[in-house]
C-alpha cells in the first residue's frame, strides 16, 4: 500500500486490481490492472500475474502474455496523482490497446478482466 495526504492506493495480492480510497478509507474506485496490446495478427490476453512489488513511490505488476515476451504495468504515486505506465516487449504490429481492463485467461477471471 502507498499512502499520500490526499489518497491511499492498495493492490491486491494477486495484482489484478488496485483499490483507491480517501485517507480516511472511503472507497473511491477499484481499478483493473489488466491491459491488452493487440496486434494486427492476434489479441493479447493475460495468462498469469506476478505478485505486486512496491519500490519507493511505485507499484509494479508484471504479467505473462499470449503475445508478448514481457508485459506489465507500473503505478507511480505522486502527491495528488497516480500515473499509469503500461508496457510490452517483443515484436508485432500494434493495433488496439486496452488499458485498465484487458483480456484475461486467469482462473476465475472474466474475459474482460472484471
OpenMM code with the backbone's topology and positions (N, CA, C; nanometers):
from openmm import Vec3, app, unit

residues = "UNK UNK UNK UNK UNK UNK UNK UNK UNK UNK UNK UNK UNK UNK UNK UNK UNK UNK UNK UNK UNK UNK UNK UNK UNK UNK UNK UNK UNK UNK UNK UNK UNK UNK UNK UNK UNK UNK UNK UNK UNK UNK UNK UNK UNK UNK UNK UNK UNK UNK UNK UNK UNK UNK UNK UNK UNK UNK UNK UNK UNK UNK UNK UNK UNK UNK UNK UNK UNK UNK UNK UNK UNK UNK UNK UNK UNK UNK UNK UNK UNK UNK UNK UNK UNK UNK UNK UNK UNK UNK UNK UNK UNK UNK UNK UNK UNK UNK UNK UNK UNK UNK UNK UNK UNK UNK UNK UNK UNK UNK UNK UNK UNK UNK".split()
positions = [
    Vec3(0.0848, -0.1178, 0.0000),
    Vec3(0.0000, 0.0000, 0.0000),
    Vec3(0.0890, 0.1236, 0.0000),
    Vec3(0.0427, 0.2248, -0.0750),
    Vec3(0.1098, 0.3542, -0.0744),
    Vec3(0.0089, 0.4571, -0.0275),
    Vec3(0.0491, 0.5377, 0.0704),
    Vec3(-0.0388, 0.6406, 0.1263),
    Vec3(0.0181, 0.7782, 0.0970),
    Vec3(-0.0716, 0.8674, 0.0590),
    Vec3(-0.0395, 1.0072, 0.0385),
    Vec3(-0.1366, 1.0897, 0.1222),
    Vec3(-0.1142, 1.2191, 0.1332),
    Vec3(-0.2040, 1.3045, 0.2095),
    Vec3(-0.3444, 1.3102, 0.1511),
    Vec3(-0.3571, 1.2874, 0.0201),
    Vec3(-0.4872, 1.3008, -0.0459),
    Vec3(-0.5511, 1.1683, -0.0876),
    Vec3(-0.4808, 1.0558, -0.0749),
    Vec3(-0.5373, 0.9256, -0.1136),
    Vec3(-0.4552, 0.8103, -0.0580),
    Vec3(-0.5108, 0.6914, -0.0745),
    Vec3(-0.4445, 0.5656, -0.0378),
    Vec3(-0.4657, 0.4687, -0.1545),
    Vec3(-0.3606, 0.3983, -0.1986),
    Vec3(-0.3702, 0.3023, -0.3082),
    Vec3(-0.3170, 0.1678, -0.2615),
    Vec3(-0.3998, 0.0657, -0.2780),
    Vec3(-0.3604, -0.0689, -0.2367),
    Vec3(-0.3873, -0.1669, -0.3502),
    Vec3(-0.2881, -0.2488, -0.3814),
    Vec3(-0.3018, -0.3512, -0.4848),
    Vec3(-0.3212, -0.4844, -0.4155),
    Vec3(-0.4215, -0.5601, -0.4640),
    Vec3(-0.4478, -0.6914, -0.4072),
    Vec3(-0.3299, -0.7849, -0.4268),
    Vec3(-0.3214, -0.8921, -0.3483),
    Vec3(-0.2066, -0.9815, -0.3531),
    Vec3(-0.1883, -1.0507, -0.4878),
    Vec3(-0.2962, -1.0644, -0.5664),
    Vec3(-0.2824, -1.1294, -0.6972),
    Vec3(-0.2465, -1.0298, -0.8071),
    Vec3(-0.2425, -0.9009, -0.7779),
    Vec3(-0.2023, -0.7995, -0.8740),
    Vec3(-0.3063, -0.7652, -0.9785),
    Vec3(-0.4274, -0.8160, -0.9655),
    Vec3(-0.5296, -0.7943, -1.0674),
    Vec3(-0.6034, -0.6615, -1.0522),
    Vec3(-0.6171, -0.6130, -0.9300),
    Vec3(-0.6930, -0.4905, -0.9052),
    Vec3(-0.6217, -0.4017, -0.8027),
    Vec3(-0.6488, -0.2714, -0.8149),
    Vec3(-0.5999, -0.1745, -0.7168),
    Vec3(-0.7213, -0.1010, -0.6614),
    Vec3(-0.7187, -0.0729, -0.5325),
    Vec3(-0.8276, -0.0008, -0.4672),
    Vec3(-0.7776, 0.1369, -0.4268),
    Vec3(-0.8505, 0.2376, -0.4700),
    Vec3(-0.8200, 0.3763, -0.4388),
    Vec3(-0.9203, 0.4249, -0.3355),
    Vec3(-0.8696, 0.4751, -0.2231),
    Vec3(-0.9559, 0.5246, -0.1158),
    Vec3(-0.9091, 0.6619, -0.0698),
    Vec3(-0.9968, 0.7268, 0.0060),
    Vec3(-0.9591, 0.8525, 0.0711),
    Vec3(-0.8627, 0.8188, 0.1847),
    Vec3(-0.7951, 0.9184, 0.2409),
    Vec3(-0.7085, 0.8915, 0.3554),
    Vec3(-0.7837, 0.8287, 0.4726),
    Vec3(-0.9145, 0.8559, 0.4826),
    Vec3(-0.9965, 0.8003, 0.5916),
    Vec3(-1.0491, 0.6611, 0.5589),
    Vec3(-1.0248, 0.6131, 0.4355),
    Vec3(-1.0675, 0.4783, 0.3990),
    Vec3(-1.1945, 0.4707, 0.3161),
    Vec3(-1.2533, 0.5852, 0.2771),
    Vec3(-1.3738, 0.5860, 0.1934),
    Vec3(-1.3380, 0.5375, 0.0526),
    Vec3(-1.4109, 0.4365, 0.0033),
    Vec3(-1.3827, 0.3777, -0.1285),
    Vec3(-1.4133, 0.4779, -0.2392),
    Vec3(-1.3154, 0.5010, -0.3274),
    Vec3(-1.3350, 0.5902, -0.4410),
    Vec3(-1.3438, 0.5129, -0.5713),
    Vec3(-1.2552, 0.4123, -0.5898),
    Vec3(-1.2535, 0.3392, -0.7166),
    Vec3(-1.1779, 0.2086, -0.7012),
    Vec3(-1.2167, 0.1121, -0.7835),
    Vec3(-1.1414, -0.0115, -0.7986),
    Vec3(-1.0956, -0.0166, -0.9438),
    Vec3(-0.9653, -0.0290, -0.9638),
    Vec3(-0.9069, -0.0269, -1.0971),
    Vec3(-0.8600, -0.1655, -1.1371),
    Vec3(-0.8944, -0.2076, -1.2579),
    Vec3(-0.8379, -0.3308, -1.3124),
    Vec3(-0.6961, -0.2997, -1.3588),
    Vec3(-0.6004, -0.3829, -1.3240),
    Vec3(-0.4623, -0.3617, -1.3653),
    Vec3(-0.4264, -0.4434, -1.4886),
    Vec3(-0.5269, -0.5029, -1.5512),
    Vec3(-0.5031, -0.5761, -1.6745),
    Vec3(-0.4954, -0.4794, -1.7915),
    Vec3(-0.4207, -0.5176, -1.8929),
    Vec3(-0.4098, -0.4395, -2.0156),
    Vec3(-0.3973, -0.5375, -2.1314),
    Vec3(-0.4267, -0.4912, -2.2501),
    Vec3(-0.4114, -0.5740, -2.3696),
    Vec3(-0.3541, -0.4886, -2.4813),
    Vec3(-0.2467, -0.5365, -2.5413),
    Vec3(-0.1833, -0.4718, -2.6561),
    Vec3(-0.2001, -0.5663, -2.7737),
    Vec3(-0.3108, -0.5518, -2.8460),
    Vec3(-0.3404, -0.6401, -2.9586),
    Vec3(-0.2530, -0.6056, -3.0786),
    Vec3(-0.2237, -0.7074, -3.1578),
    Vec3(-0.1514, -0.6850, -3.2825),
    Vec3(-0.2486, -0.7037, -3.3985),
    Vec3(-0.2026, -0.6747, -3.5184),
    Vec3(-0.2845, -0.6951, -3.6369),
    Vec3(-0.3147, -0.8433, -3.6564),
    Vec3(-0.2319, -0.9311, -3.5992),
    Vec3(-0.2476, -1.0750, -3.6200),
    Vec3(-0.3247, -1.1462, -3.5092),
    Vec3(-0.3273, -1.0911, -3.3882),
    Vec3(-0.3877, -1.1648, -3.2762),
    Vec3(-0.4209, -1.0700, -3.1614),
    Vec3(-0.5033, -1.1206, -3.0683),
    Vec3(-0.5361, -1.0433, -2.9485),
    Vec3(-0.4430, -1.0842, -2.8345),
    Vec3(-0.4165, -0.9906, -2.7475),
    Vec3(-0.3306, -1.0111, -2.6314),
    Vec3(-0.4180, -1.0464, -2.5114),
    Vec3(-0.3832, -1.1545, -2.4429),
    Vec3(-0.4552, -1.1957, -2.3223),
    Vec3(-0.3556, -1.2238, -2.2113),
    Vec3(-0.3963, -1.1974, -2.0887),
    Vec3(-0.3121, -1.2224, -1.9725),
    Vec3(-0.3286, -1.3661, -1.9272),
    Vec3(-0.2167, -1.4366, -1.9151),
    Vec3(-0.2162, -1.5763, -1.8695),
    Vec3(-0.1844, -1.5886, -1.7213),
    Vec3(-0.1029, -1.4953, -1.6707),
    Vec3(-0.0588, -1.5036, -1.5314),
    Vec3(-0.0109, -1.3663, -1.4862),
    Vec3(-0.0305, -1.3350, -1.3590),
    Vec3(0.0184, -1.2113, -1.2993),
    Vec3(0.1192, -1.2433, -1.1905),
    Vec3(0.2271, -1.1680, -1.1871),
    Vec3(0.3242, -1.1804, -1.0785),
    Vec3(0.2728, -1.1024, -0.9587),
    Vec3(0.3124, -1.1408, -0.8376),
    Vec3(0.2727, -1.0614, -0.7201),
    Vec3(0.3236, -0.9180, -0.7340),
    Vec3(0.2460, -0.8204, -0.6884),
    Vec3(0.2896, -0.6806, -0.6996),
    Vec3(0.4134, -0.6532, -0.6151),
    Vec3(0.4988, -0.5623, -0.6680),
    Vec3(0.6194, -0.5185, -0.5979),
    Vec3(0.6093, -0.3689, -0.5731),
    Vec3(0.6306, -0.3280, -0.4496),
    Vec3(0.6334, -0.1853, -0.4162),
    Vec3(0.7791, -0.1436, -0.4059),
    Vec3(0.8160, -0.0415, -0.4828),
    Vec3(0.9512, 0.0142, -0.4799),
    Vec3(0.9388, 0.1652, -0.4726),
    Vec3(0.9635, 0.2210, -0.3567),
    Vec3(0.9528, 0.3657, -0.3392),
    Vec3(0.8113, 0.4140, -0.3631),
    Vec3(0.7948, 0.5015, -0.4630),
    Vec3(0.6642, 0.5588, -0.4950),
    Vec3(0.5895, 0.4798, -0.6019),
    Vec3(0.6368, 0.3619, -0.6378),
    Vec3(0.5779, 0.2867, -0.7485),
    Vec3(0.5374, 0.1450, -0.7078),
    Vec3(0.4316, 0.0986, -0.7738),
    Vec3(0.3863, -0.0397, -0.7600),
    Vec3(0.3985, -0.1032, -0.8983),
    Vec3(0.4702, -0.2157, -0.9069),
    Vec3(0.4939, -0.2841, -1.0340),
    Vec3(0.4202, -0.4180, -1.0355),
    Vec3(0.3515, -0.4468, -1.1473),
    Vec3(0.2863, -0.5758, -1.1670),
    Vec3(0.3237, -0.6241, -1.3068),
    Vec3(0.3938, -0.7368, -1.3147),
    Vec3(0.4266, -0.7953, -1.4443),
    Vec3(0.3260, -0.9043, -1.4761),
    Vec3(0.3069, -0.9311, -1.6054),
    Vec3(0.2117, -1.0329, -1.6481),
    Vec3(0.2705, -1.1177, -1.7594),
    Vec3(0.2225, -1.2406, -1.7673),
    Vec3(0.2587, -1.3290, -1.8780),
    Vec3(0.1508, -1.3132, -1.9834),
    Vec3(0.1926, -1.2872, -2.1061),
    Vec3(0.1036, -1.2526, -2.2164),
    Vec3(0.1005, -1.3643, -2.3201),
    Vec3(-0.0115, -1.3726, -2.3927),
    Vec3(-0.0213, -1.4690, -2.5029),
    Vec3(0.0587, -1.4232, -2.6243),
    Vec3(0.0956, -1.2942, -2.6316),
    Vec3(0.1654, -1.2409, -2.7496),
    Vec3(0.3059, -1.1893, -2.7241),
    Vec3(0.3267, -1.1280, -2.6087),
    Vec3(0.4496, -1.0524, -2.5858),
    Vec3(0.5474, -1.1291, -2.4983),
    Vec3(0.6774, -1.1046, -2.5212),
    Vec3(0.7821, -1.1694, -2.4407),
    Vec3(0.7727, -1.1258, -2.2951),
    Vec3(0.7459, -0.9983, -2.2733),
    Vec3(0.7280, -0.9438, -2.1387),
    Vec3(0.6198, -0.8368, -2.1441),
    Vec3(0.5497, -0.8194, -2.0327),
    Vec3(0.4450, -0.7175, -2.0261),
    Vec3(0.4230, -0.6798, -1.8799),
    Vec3(0.3742, -0.5584, -1.8571),
    Vec3(0.3479, -0.5184, -1.7199),
    Vec3(0.2904, -0.3794, -1.7084),
    Vec3(0.2689, -0.3413, -1.5830),
    Vec3(0.2136, -0.2104, -1.5508),
    Vec3(0.2836, -0.1570, -1.4271),
    Vec3(0.3046, -0.0267, -1.4270),
    Vec3(0.3602, 0.0418, -1.3105),
    Vec3(0.2669, 0.1562, -1.2745),
    Vec3(0.2317, 0.1650, -1.1473),
    Vec3(0.1536, 0.2765, -1.0944),
    Vec3(0.2497, 0.3641, -1.0155),
    Vec3(0.2697, 0.4867, -1.0603),
    Vec3(0.3594, 0.5808, -0.9931),
    Vec3(0.2726, 0.6784, -0.9137),
    Vec3(0.2938, 0.6800, -0.7829),
    Vec3(0.2093, 0.7582, -0.6924),
    Vec3(0.2724, 0.8931, -0.6606),
    Vec3(0.2123, 0.9993, -0.7150),
    Vec3(0.2528, 1.1354, -0.6834),
    Vec3(0.1763, 1.1827, -0.5611),
    Vec3(0.2008, 1.3049, -0.5200),
    Vec3(0.1315, 1.3573, -0.4019),
    Vec3(-0.0187, 1.3682, -0.4237),
    Vec3(-0.0612, 1.4062, -0.5450),
    Vec3(-0.2041, 1.4210, -0.5729),
    Vec3(-0.2448, 1.3550, -0.7034),
    Vec3(-0.1641, 1.2615, -0.7519),
    Vec3(-0.1948, 1.1963, -0.8789),
    Vec3(-0.1404, 1.0531, -0.8797),
    Vec3(-0.1950, 0.9739, -0.9718),
    Vec3(-0.1439, 0.8386, -0.9958),
    Vec3(-0.1183, 0.8276, -1.1448),
    Vec3(0.0047, 0.7971, -1.1807),
    Vec3(0.0431, 0.7821, -1.3207),
    Vec3(0.0435, 0.6339, -1.3553),
    Vec3(-0.0233, 0.5973, -1.4634),
    Vec3(-0.0307, 0.4584, -1.5082),
    Vec3(0.0647, 0.4414, -1.6263),
    Vec3(0.1611, 0.3502, -1.6118),
    Vec3(0.2567, 0.3189, -1.7196),
    Vec3(0.2404, 0.1711, -1.7536),
    Vec3(0.1954, 0.1432, -1.8731),
    Vec3(0.1759, 0.0054, -1.9172),
    Vec3(0.2697, -0.0193, -2.0340),
    Vec3(0.3311, -0.1390, -2.0386),
    Vec3(0.4333, -0.1642, -2.1385),
    Vec3(0.4322, -0.3096, -2.1838),
    Vec3(0.4902, -0.3320, -2.3016),
    Vec3(0.5142, -0.4662, -2.3529),
    Vec3(0.6513, -0.4674, -2.4196),
    Vec3(0.7096, -0.5868, -2.4313),
    Vec3(0.8357, -0.6052, -2.5023),
    Vec3(0.8199, -0.7244, -2.5952),
    Vec3(0.8630, -0.7077, -2.7180),
    Vec3(0.8520, -0.8145, -2.8172),
    Vec3(0.8275, -0.7543, -2.9542),
    Vec3(0.7788, -0.8368, -3.0462),
    Vec3(0.7559, -0.7909, -3.1832),
    Vec3(0.6102, -0.8101, -3.2226),
    Vec3(0.5601, -0.7143, -3.2987),
    Vec3(0.4252, -0.7227, -3.3508),
    Vec3(0.3795, -0.5871, -3.3989),
    Vec3(0.2901, -0.5867, -3.4966),
    Vec3(0.2322, -0.4631, -3.5482),
    Vec3(0.1156, -0.4251, -3.4586),
    Vec3(0.1353, -0.3237, -3.3773),
    Vec3(0.0364, -0.2848, -3.2773),
    Vec3(-0.0925, -0.2383, -3.3446),
    Vec3(-0.2051, -0.2864, -3.2921),
    Vec3(-0.3366, -0.2478, -3.3436),
    Vec3(-0.4125, -0.1741, -3.2336),
    Vec3(-0.4854, -0.2443, -3.1482),
    Vec3(-0.5641, -0.1830, -3.0409),
    Vec3(-0.4954, -0.1999, -2.9063),
    Vec3(-0.5136, -0.0997, -2.8200),
    Vec3(-0.4602, -0.1043, -2.6840),
    Vec3(-0.5757, -0.0823, -2.5871),
    Vec3(-0.5856, -0.1693, -2.4870),
    Vec3(-0.6897, -0.1590, -2.3839),
    Vec3(-0.6199, -0.1428, -2.2489),
    Vec3(-0.6369, -0.0275, -2.1856),
    Vec3(-0.5749, -0.0001, -2.0566),
    Vec3(-0.6785, -0.0087, -1.9453),
    Vec3(-0.6340, -0.0518, -1.8277),
    Vec3(-0.7195, -0.0622, -1.7093),
    Vec3(-0.8417, -0.1500, -1.7355),
    Vec3(-0.8190, -0.2605, -1.8056),
    Vec3(-0.9261, -0.3557, -1.8337),
    Vec3(-0.8989, -0.4384, -1.9570),
    Vec3(-0.7924, -0.5152, -1.9580),
    Vec3(-0.7608, -0.6002, -2.0720),
    Vec3(-0.8284, -0.7352, -2.0605),
    Vec3(-0.7897, -0.8258, -2.1504),
    Vec3(-0.8459, -0.9610, -2.1512),
    Vec3(-0.7635, -1.0538, -2.0628),
    Vec3(-0.8332, -1.1506, -2.0016),
    Vec3(-0.7672, -1.2401, -1.9069),
    Vec3(-0.8098, -1.3841, -1.9299),
    Vec3(-0.7147, -1.4736, -1.9214),
    Vec3(-0.7414, -1.6170, -1.9186),
    Vec3(-0.7086, -1.6731, -1.7806),
    Vec3(-0.7052, -1.5853, -1.6807),
    Vec3(-0.6767, -1.6261, -1.5434),
    Vec3(-0.7914, -1.7107, -1.4903),
    Vec3(-0.7609, -1.8089, -1.4085),
    Vec3(-0.8647, -1.8913, -1.3463),
    Vec3(-0.9575, -1.8028, -1.2647),
    Vec3(-1.0873, -1.8168, -1.2878),
    Vec3(-1.1861, -1.7390, -1.2128),
    Vec3(-1.2049, -1.5975, -1.2637),
    Vec3(-1.1276, -1.5559, -1.3648),
    Vec3(-1.1406, -1.4209, -1.4184),
    Vec3(-1.2304, -1.4200, -1.5402),
    Vec3(-1.2821, -1.3055, -1.5724),
    Vec3(-1.3673, -1.2937, -1.6901),
    Vec3(-1.2825, -1.2564, -1.8112),
    Vec3(-1.3415, -1.2639, -1.9260),
    Vec3(-1.2722, -1.2325, -2.0499),
    Vec3(-1.2267, -1.0871, -2.0558),
    Vec3(-1.2940, -0.9971, -1.9853),
    Vec3(-1.2597, -0.8563, -1.9875),
    Vec3(-1.1809, -0.8125, -1.8646),
    Vec3(-1.1516, -0.9030, -1.7746),
    Vec3(-1.0697, -0.8689, -1.6592),
    Vec3(-1.1437, -0.8073, -1.5448),
    Vec3(-1.2777, -0.8106, -1.5435),
    Vec3(-1.3533, -0.7537, -1.4315),
    Vec3(-1.4273, -0.8626, -1.3591),
] * unit.nanometer
topology = app.Topology()
chain = topology.addChain("A")
for resn in residues:
    res = topology.addResidue(resn, chain)
    for name in ("N", "CA", "C"):
        topology.addAtom(name, app.Element.getBySymbol(name[0]), res)
